[in-house]
């Protein structure tokens, strides 16, 4: 194969997944067996010199990649052994035994290597041919042709699954088959392999009642499902008048895996591609910044939805809020379909929209009749991007002005489609892959919202504890931080439900180590409690490790119970988890045995689900806020954080009658450093300088990067002399700093003090900047005078 050949990459993928096996392990076991047999034989013949010969044979057998070919090394070894035994005067039968123990395994080794090389060469040829196909049917025909050329009298056929008709349709086959054969569900060995999702080998078809005669003399059959990533595409079937063996099953499975990969790649290439895609991609930093900003908007918008009173009880109101939140991100036409009951049937209804209205013919989508783009998305549970509605066969006209559309499914935690979020625009090519990724993230959160909304609607008429639970969720959503949210949940559950103790533990280690995050019970020594719980040997640790609710009816009979509260008799531990990640454990304890039944389990499971959603959203908001206030290169605060802190410091200084200083600085000869050593060295200098200055910044002060090689320092509660002293120390620091290159930098700085130099933030920045440039001019004049002198 040529370098860069697509067959090479496909074959390498298959090899990395362990689909192509060799007989090396069998060979090594055989070599060890030969060595053991030689030892036994040596003892039996009482011929001690046989031992080194066996050792030499072992080395020769293992050595197959040296500079000398195998047949030459074998000849030399045989000659050496014969000469030594002749010189020692050994009998002829011992010579035969020794030579046989060396030559026979080595000949078998050469035969095995020849078979492996031939097999791999055949697989590479098949991979090369199939990868060059342009259509699914062409790839199937190539696979059939190559398999027929390999196997003696093999009758090969390829079946692909048609979801609409629920049949396996024959798209390629040998001459003895009638092309176009369709097998209904459950008929034949082919359907058995497809439904079970594993290969089937029938050595005698006459004894298998499921066998479907093909018109040819057939004795055995192999059926291998075409599947990739859990998705089943069809079946590769081989019949033969001879008995097929496990080796044939293994070989056909490899070809089936290759064909599955090619078919899946072809279907992926059929997805619509945006026309007029710009060839020049945006800068990665700009893409990350835009994505971070969009994700921040998503998190804040969805968190505001959760904070609305009884938001999850009113499905219509929840849908309107979701549409408003998505539209606020800059999408003019937003449509939300959710699963609902209509006359006892579950259908998808257009619950809310913003923008151009849709016609009545597309407002209701029945699962029994999934048409158009919306039907395709619900059926395939995958996003669909339409670049031009005028030439897309799936598009169903909802409004005549629409020219581009993006539809994304909303999935529940079980993977079921519970809704659909659709974006439309009057321009062609309005949406791209960034919009797809963003809307997929939005729909993940919407899936949990809609899923929990369904739960709340079904439980709305239940008892008082459930109504109290709704109030807890509502109050919890108004909190602005994770600690406040957890504390609010703990206090409300403890006060309104009257349990002995309510605690939220935070998971610290994968082994189940936890720590107390908030508790209604006041522990005398929280640190001591955390040390005990960090070992991962408690009832809470079991729920933290397994992610499964633990209802202990009588804690006195549980060996893992730690009597932090001696009067407790029952304990319910509910994991706070979402998307497979366990954030913490909600632990409720009571003084009565068996205090928690199925109703309490369901109630607190739902509560833990809400807490997990809010926990994740709050973490996302905190992470986005932190990342947007940090400089990506140096790691110190950026200009956005500096301006916010300056406004807060100015307000505090006016209120408390304090002073503070604004110090503007830049690296005086930074341009020369970049010109001499390159920008990578300049970036490293910026990072080292910022790290050292930030390390020397006191609590209450702020050091930030203003832009380029300019930095700014806010010093709280200082006068001019102390600020200027800080400037002098920074200049000394810059002169002595180890930059990693043979160079020394200087710092030019200017100081402005509140209230002596002004009472406005912009005025202080401007004055400090002017004094910094005055300092720069004085330094250059001084350096020029020294050079002139």
N, C-alpha and C positions, 0 to 999 in steps of 0.2 A: 504493500500500500504506500501511496505517496504521503509525504509529510503534510499534515493538515487535512487529510482525507476524512470525510465525515464518518466513514466506517471505522476508522481508528478510534475516534472519540466514543462512538457507540460501543465498540468492543471493549474499550477501557472501562466504560461505565458498568458493563455487565460483569467484567472481571472484578471490579471493586466491590460489587455486591455479592461476590461469592457464587455466581451462577456458573462459572466455568471452573471445573475442578480438575485436578491432576491426580496421578497415582503415586505422588511422591511419598505420602504417608505409608501407603501399602509397601512401597519399595523399601523404606527404612525399616519397617517391621520385618520384611523378608531378610534384609541384611543382618539384623540382629538374630533372626532365627538361624541363619547360616553360621554365624559366629558361635551360637550356643551348640548347634549340631557338631561343629568342628571340635569344640571342647569335649563334648561327650564322646565323640569318636576317638579323640586322642587318649582319653582315659581307657576306653575299651581296648584299643590297640597297644596301650602302654607305650605310646610314641610321643615323648615330651617335645621333640623339635617340631611337631605339628602346630604347637601353639603360636610361635612367631610367624609361621606361614599364614595361619588364619588371620593374625593381626595385619600382616602385609596385604592380604586379600581384602580385608575390611577397608583399609586406607585406599586401595586402588579402586574399590567399588564406589566409595564416596567421592572420589576425585573425578569429576567429569567436565571441569571447566579449565583445565591446565593448558600449557602451551603444547603438550604432546597429545595427539588424537588417542581416543580410547583403544582402537585396535592395536596401535603401536605399543601402548603401555601394557595391554594384555599380553602381547607376544613377548615383551621383555620379561614380564612377571613369570610367565610359564617357563621360559628358558632359564631364568635364574633359579626357580624352584627345582627344575629338573637337574641342573648342574649341581646344586647343593646336595640333593639327595643321592646323585651318582657319586659325588666325592665322599659322602658319608657311608656309601655301600648299603643303602636301604633296599629292601625287596621291591619288586615291580608292583605288587598289589598296593603298597603304601603310596607309591608314586601316583597310581591311578586315583586313589582316594583323595590325595591332596590336590591334584590337578582338577578333578571333578568338582571339589568344593570351591574352586576359584572360577573355573571357566563357565560352568552351568549358570550360576547366578548372574555373571557378567553378560552372558548372551541374553538372558531374560531381561536384564536391564536395558540392553540395546534395543530389544524388541519393543519394550514398553515405551521407551523414548520415541521410537519411530511411530508408534501408534498415537502418542500424544501430539507429536508434531503434525502428523497428518490431520488429526481431529481439529487442532487449533487452526490449521491452514484452511480447512473446509469452512469453519465457522467465520473466519475473517472474510472469505469470499462471499459467503451469504450476507454478512453484515454490509459489505461494500455494495453488493447488488441492490439489497433492499433499501439502503439509505439513499440511493440515487433515484428512487421512485418519486413521482410527483403527486400521485393520487393513492388513496387507500386501496382501491381495487387493484391498481398496478403493483403495489407492494405485496398484496396477497398472492397475486399470480406469480410474482418472482419467487416468493417463499415456497409455493407449491412446486414450481419448476425445479428449484435447487434441491428440495427434499426428494423429489422423484429421481433426480440424477444420483443421489447418494444411496438411498435405500433400494435394495433389489426387490422389484415388484411391490413398491409401496403405493397405495392409493391414498392420495392426500386431498384434503378439502379444507377451506377456511370459511367459517360462519361468523357473521357479524350480527350483533343484537340490535333489533329495531324496537325502540321503546314504545312508539305509538301503537304498533300492532302486537307487541309482546311476542315476537317470534325471533328465531335464529335463521337468518337468511344466508344462503350459500352464495358467496361472491367470487370464489375461485375454487377450481377442483381439477382432478385428473380427468382423462378422457372417458373413463368408465362411469363417471357421475354425470347426472343431468344438471347443468348449471341453472341456478335460480331456485333450487329446492328450498322450501320454507318449513321449518319444524316448529309446531306449536309447543307451548310450555309443557314440560314434563315428558317429552317424547324422546327416547333414545339415550344412548350413552353420552351424546354431546350435551344434552340438557342437564344430565346428572353432573357432569364436570362443571358446567356453567353455574348451576345453583350451589354446589358445594364449594366452589372457588378453589379447587385443588385438582391436580392431574388424576386421571383414572386409567388404569391398565387392565384390560380384559383379555386374558390369555386364551380363553375359549368362548367365542361369541355364541356358540350353540347352547351354552348353559346359562346365558344371560337373557332373561325375558325382556329386558329393555332394548335389546339390540334391534336396529332398523335395517333390514337387508338393503344392500346397495346394488344388487344385480351382478356382482362379481363374486368369485370364489374367495371367501374371507375366512380366516381362522381366528385372528386376534385383532384387537383395536386399541389405540391409544388416543385419548382426548385430553387436551391441555387447555385450560381457560386462558384467554388473552385478557390480562388485567394489569393495571399499574396504579399504585397509590390507593388500593382498595376499590377502584372503579373497574368494573368488568365490561370489556368491549366485545368479546366474542369467544370463539373456540377454534383451536387448530386440531384437526382430526386426521389420524393416520390409520389405515387398515392394511392388512397384509395376509396373504395365504399361508405365511409361515408364522411361527410363534414369535411374538415381540417380547423382548426382555427388558429388564430394568435399565440396562444401558441405553436402549432405544428410547425409553421413556425420558431418561435424563437428557438425551440429545435433543429430542423434540421439545422438551421444556425450555432449553436454551434458545432454540429458534423462536418459540412462542414469546419468550421474554423480549427478544430483539424486535419481533414484529409488533408487540404491544407498545414498546417505546416509540417506534416509528409512527404507528397509527396515532398515538396520543400527541406526538409532535405535530403531525399534519393537522389534526383537529385544532390544536392551539394556534397554528398559523392561519386558520380560517377566520379567527376572530377579527372584527373590523379594526382597521388601522386608520388613524387620523390622517386625512389628506392635508398636504401642505405643512407637514411637521417641520419646524425649523431645524436646519442642519447643525447650527451652532447651539449647543446646550448651555443653559445658564450656569453660572458659577456655583459649585457645590455649596459654598458658604451662604450664597444668596438663597439657594433652594432650602437649606436647613433653617435659615432665618424665617423664610416665608412659612414653611411647614410648622415651625415652632409657634409662630404667631397664630396660624390657623388652629392648631391644636389647643392653644390657650383659649381662643374664642369658643371653641367647641366645649371645652371643659367648663368654662364660666357659664355658657348658655345652658348646658344640661344641668349644672348645679342649681341655676336659678329655677329651672323647671321643678326640680325635686323640692325646692323650698316653698312652692305654692301650696296653700292649704288644700288638703284632700286631693292632691294632683293625681294620685294613682287610682282614686276611686272613679273619677270622671274620665272615661276613655275619650270622649269627644273633646273635652277641654285639654286633655293631655296631648292629643294629636294636633290641636291648633297651636299649642305652645311649642311643640316640636317643629312644626312648619315655620313658625315665626323665628325660632332660633336658627334654623338652617338658612332661611331667607336673609337673616341679618348678616350672614357671612358673604353676601354678594351674589346670590343666585336669585334671579327674578321670578322664575317659575318653578315652584316646588309642589310636589304632589305626594301624599302619604296614603298608602293602602294598608289596611290592617285586617286581620282575620276576625270575623264576627259571625254571630248566628242570625240567619234570616230564614224564618219559617222552618226551623229545625235543622237547616243545612248550614254547614260552615262554608263561607265564601269570603273573598277578599273585596272589601268595600273602600272606595275613595272617601276617607273620613274627613280629610282637611286638605286644602290647597291654597296657594297664594300665587297670583299672576293670572295668566290666560285661562279661562274656564275650559273644561273638557266636555265633549259631547256625552249624552246619556248612554251611548252604546259601549263606552269603555269605563263607566263608573263602577261596574260590578264585574268581578272576575271569578268564575266558578272553577273549582278544582277539577271538575269533570270535563271542562272545555277551556283549556289553557291556550289562548291564542295571542298572537302579537308578541311584542318585546316583553310585556309584563308576564305573559304566560310562559315564555321561554325562561325568564329569570326565576319564576316560582318553580318551574319544573326542574331546572338544572341547579338551582340554589347557587347561582354564580352571577357576578355583575355583567352587564351588557352595555357597550359603548357604541352608539350609532353616530357616525360622522355626518351622514347625509340621509335624511329620511326619504328623500325623493327616489333613491335607488336602493333602499333597504327593503327586502321582501317581507320582513317580519313586522314592519311598522304598520300600526293601525291608526288612522287619522283621528286624533282627538281635537286638534285645532289646525286650521289650514296654514297658519303662520309658522308653525314649528319646523325647524330644519335640522336640529341636532338634539340628541337625547341620551341621558345616562341613567340607567336603572340599576339599583343595588338591593339585594335581598336583605331582610332583617331576620336574623336567625335567633332562635332560643338557645338556651344552654345545652339542650339535647340535640341541636342541629336541625330542628324543624323550622321551616319558613313560617313566620308569624306575621309578616308584613313586607312592605316594599316601599323604598324611598326613590322617587323619580325626579330628575332635574331635566328641564327642557329649555331650549333657547331658539330664537328666531334666526340665529346665525349658524352657518355651517362650521363644523370643527370647533365648536365653542369649548368642549371639554377635552381633557387629556388624562394621562395616567396619574398625574398628581391629584386631580379631582377624584379619580377612582379610589386611590389609596385613602384620601381624606374621608370620603363618604363611607368607605368600608369601616374605618375607625368609628365614625359617627353611628353607623348601624349596629356595631357591637354594643354600644351603650344603649341604643334604642331597643335592641333585642331584650336586654335585661329589664328595661323600663316597661315594655309592653308585656313581657312575661309576668313581671310582678303585678302589673295592672290587672291582668286576668285573674291572678290569685286573689287579689284584694276584692275584685268584683264578686268572685264566687264566695268569699268569706264575709261579705259585708253584713249579712243578716245573722251572723253568729253571735256568740255571747259577749259579755262586757269586756273580758280580757282582750279580745280581738279589737274592740273599739279603742281600748286604751293603747293597744299596740300602734294603731294608726296615729293616734295623737303623739306617741313617742317618736315615730318616724317623722312626723311633721315638725316637731320641735327640734329634732336632731338635725334636720336639714338647714336650719337657720344659723347653725354654728359656723364660725369662720375658720376654725383650725381643727386638726385631728384630735388633739387633747380635749378641747372643749366639747367636740361631738361625742367622744367616748364617755366623758364625765357626765354629759347630759343624759345619755342612754342609761348609764348605771343608776343615776339618782332617780330618774322617772320610773324605771322598772322596780327599784327597791321601795320607793314611796307609795306607788299606786297598786302594786301587786302583793306587797307585804311579805316577801321572802326573807329568810334569815340573812342571806348575803348574796350580793350580785357583784361579780368581778369580771372585768375584761383583761385578759392576759395577752401580751404581745409575744409572738413566736420569735425566738432569738436564734435557735440553731435547728438544723434539719433533724437532729436526734430527739427533738421534743423539748428542748430547754426553753422555758418561758420566763417572763418577768411581769410583775403587776403593773398594769398601765393605769387602771382606775378601779376602785373598790368602794362599796358602801360600808364595808367593815374597816375599822381603823386598826391597822396592825401596829404593835409597839415598836417593832424593828423591821422596816420594809426591806432593808438591805439583807438582813439575815434570811427573811422569807425568800428573796430572790436567789440567794445562794443555794438554798435547799431546792428550789424549783428549777434551777439551771441544770441540775443533774439529769433531768429527763426521766424521772422514775415515778411520776405522779399520775393520777387519773387524767389531769389536764394534758399532760405530756402525751398520753395515748391518743387523745383526740387531735393534738397538734401534729403528731407523726402520721396518722392514718387519714386524717381529713374526714373522719366519720363521726357522727354524733354518738356520744356515750351517755347512756342513762343508767346510772348506778342506783338501784332501788334501796340498797342497804350498804352504806359505805363501810360498816364495821366488818363485813365479810370480804372486802376487797383488800388485797395485800398492798396495792399501790396507793391506797388512801393515806394522805398526810394530814393529821388532825390539827390543822391550823386553828380551826374553831371546834372545840371538843363536843359541843352540843349538836352538831350537824349529823343527820342520819341519811339523807339522800342528796344526790348531786347530779346535775344535768350539765354536760359539757358539749357546746355546740360550736363547731369550727366556723370561723369567719373567713370564707374562701370565695374566690371568683377566678374563673379561667384556670383552674387547677392550682392557683397560688393561695396558700394559707397565710393570712395576715395575723390572725389571733384566734382566741377561743373565748366565747361567752360562757361563763360559768355561773350557774344559779344553784344555790344550796338552801336546804330547808331542814328544820328540826324533826320532821316526820318521815317515817319510812314510806317509800313508794309515793312521794308527793307529786311525781311527774308522770303523766300518762300520755297517750298518743296526741291528745289535743294540745297539751303543753309543748310536746316535741314539735308539732307542726307550727305552733305560734312562734316559738323562739327560732325555729329554722328560717321562717320568713323574716323575722327581725334580723337575724344574722346575715341573711341575704341583702337586706337593705343597708345594713351597716357596712357590708363588704363593698357594695356599689359606692356608697358615700366615701368610704375609706380610700378606694382607688381614685375617685374623682378629686378628693382633697390632695392626695399625693401628687396627682398629675398637675393640679393648679400650683402647688408649692414648687414642684420641679420646674415648671415653665417659668414661674416668677423668678426663681433662683438663676436659671440659665439666661434669662433676658436681662439680668442685672450684673452679669459677669462678663469680663472681656475674654474672648475666646483664646487669645494668644497668651496673655500673661497670667490670667486667672484672677487678677484683682478686679475691683469694681469698675464698671464702665461709666460713661458720661451720663447715662440715664439714672443710674443709682446715685451718682454725684449730685445731680440737680435735685433729686428728691431729698437727699440728706441735707443739702444746703438750705432748702426751704424749711425743713424741720428744725435745723439748727438756728436759723434766723428767727423763727417763731419762738423757740425756747429761750434764746438770748434776750429777746425783747420782753418776754414774760418774767424771766428770772433776773434781769438786769446783769447779764454776763457778757463777756467778750469772747470772740473767737477770731481766728486768722484763716485767710485763704492764701495758699502758697501755690503759684503757678511755676512750673519748671519744665525744662526740656534738656535733652542731651546735646551739648554744644557742638561737638564735632562728629555727630552721628552719621552725617552724609558721607564724610570721608571714610568712616569705618565700612559703610555699605559698599563704597566704590572699591576699596582695597580688598575686602574679604568676602563680599557677596551678601545678599539679603538673608540667607540662612544664618550666617554668623550674626548679622544685625538683629534678627529675631531672637537668637539665643541671648544676646546682650540685653535686649529689652526684658526678657523673662528673668534673667539673673538680677538685674537692677531692681525690677519690680518686686521680686521675691524678698530681696534683702531689705528694701525700704518698708514693705508691708510687715515684715517681721519686727521692725523697730517701731511700728505704729502703736500708740497706746490705746487702751479701751476707751471708746467714746470718740476717737478720731477716725478719719476716713482717708484712705489713699486710693486714687482711681487713675485710670488711664484716660486722658482727655482726647487723644487722637495722635496717630503717628508716633513720634518720639516725645510727645508732650504728656506730662502728668500733672495732677493737681492733688493738693493735700489740705484737708480741713483739720485744724487744730482747735479743740474745744477748751475754753476757759484759759486762754493764754494772752499775754500782752505782746507788744511789738518786740521787746528784747528777747523773750523766750522764743518767739517765732523765728527771729533772725538767727538765734543760736541754733535752732533746729536746722535752718538752711545751711549754716556753716558745717554742721556735722554731716549733712547729706553730701556736701561737696567733698568733704574728706573721705566719706564712704565711697563715692564714685571714683576718686583717684586711687584708692587702694583695692578696688574690687577686682577679683580674679574673673576675667571675662572669657577665659578659654582661648584667647588669641593674644598675640604680643601687641597690645594696644592699651591706651589709657583714655578714658572719657572724662569730660568735664560736665558740670551742671550749671546752667544759667537759671536763676530763680528770681521771682518777685513776690513781695508780701503785701497784702492789704488786710487791715485789722478793722473789725467791727467793734464799736461804732465810730472810731476815730476817722476812718477813711470813707465812711458812708453807711447807710442803713438799708441799702438795696442790694440783692444778690448779684444782679447783672453789673451794677456799678463796682462792686468789689472784685468781680472777675475781670472786668475791663481794666481797672487800676492795677491789679496784680500782673496782668498780661503786659501792660505798658512798662512796668518796672522790671519785668523779666527781660524785655527787649533792651532796656537801658543797660541792664547788667551784661547782656550779650555784647552790646557795642563797646562797653568799657573793657570787657575781656579781650575783644579783638584788637582794640586800640592798644592795650597793654602788650599783647603778643606781637603786634606790628612794631611797636617801639623797641621791644627787646630784639626782634629780628634785625631792625635797622641799626641798633647800636652794635 
